Amino acid sequence: MASTGKWNLITDVAGLRVGQAEDEAVRTGVTVILPDEPVVAACAVAGGGPGTRETDLLAGGTLVDAVDAVFLSGGSAFGLGAGDGVMAGLKAAGRGFAVSRAPGVPPTPIVPGAILFDLANGGDKTWQGIAPYAGLGRVAFDVAGDVFSLGRAGAGYGAKAGLFPGGTGSASIVTQDGLTVGAIACVNCVGSVMMPGSEAYWAWPYEMNHEFGGLRPAADFAMDAEDWGPAKSAPVLGQNTTIACVATDAVLTPDQAKRVAQMALSGFSRAIRPVFAPFDGDAVFVLSTGRVALPDPAPLSITRIGELAASVLARSIARGVHEARRQEEAVT
């Protein structure tokens, strides 16, 4: 049987750290996924209202075939500035893609990212001048480590998932033959993560070790195609998104990582209903740290990793909301 990793976090994938920073007054935050060295990456976007940065570089056939970090941010388009702070940290560390070897020409850090909309959550958005996201991105870069907070943390700090508080969730899985797959998700969806008339999460079949409460639907639960559960009743275009990153220690080519990203999208639909709506900006990144050779012929291994990615992503989504709900209940 497969098991969770040591921390049940994306950082169980060797060679990755995660940093987060929040602004309590603004009610927003930033999450940074930081590899120890450049890694193969891909991205898949399924929502109707996405906000992304540098994802064209991940399309294949481009000059750059590895990234230095990935960021997830609140703040809608303002949050894309978080990448500037992450780039500043990488530049200070001497990391980046060397376009030119000439003296005085610094390498350029490659930092794709995605944002969610949290501008209408009641926080103080009256900042003057430059938005706070570059600063938050630099802080998140500086504090990156193996263990990080879930729920109201990072890019999910000011999020809302359907009618419940949203948040940041993460999970991992380690197979019997030594592959590790992890995910992190910042959940701000229009859809519901919980089943109608139940405390059970849509993702319950994939849960490991009661990581989001161990709740199950009633034995006589019957699906109603028009009953989504506690979704947002009056969604607004462009104001709802789940953004995520999946990572594996398996060696993947850029094309293989792209296929895993496309398969990982099904993790959204296992955990959220409805999903990929015109209101949503759903996107997922995939990173390969390249520490473990594929144990089986490539097509079979990619199929396995893609399915594991979808499952661990569904768990991360449910876990993020579960932790945020627990934190809200503790306050009230």
ABEGO torsion letter per residue (X at the ends): XBBBBAAGBAAABBGBBBBBBBBAAAGBBBBBBBBABBBBBBBBBABABBBBBGAAAAAEGBABABBABBBBBBGEAAAAAAAAAAAAAAAAAGBEBBABABBGBBBBBBBBBBBBBAAAAGBBAABBEBBAAAAAAAAAAAABBABBBBEBBEAAAABBBEABBBEBBBBBBBBAAGBBBBBBBBBABABBABBBGBABBAAAAABBGGAAGGBBBBAABBBBAABAEBBBABBBBGABBBBBBBBBABBBBAAAAAAAAAAAAAAAAAABOBBGBAABABBBBBBBAGABBBABBAAAAAAAAAAAAAAAAAAAAAAAAAAAAAAAAAAX
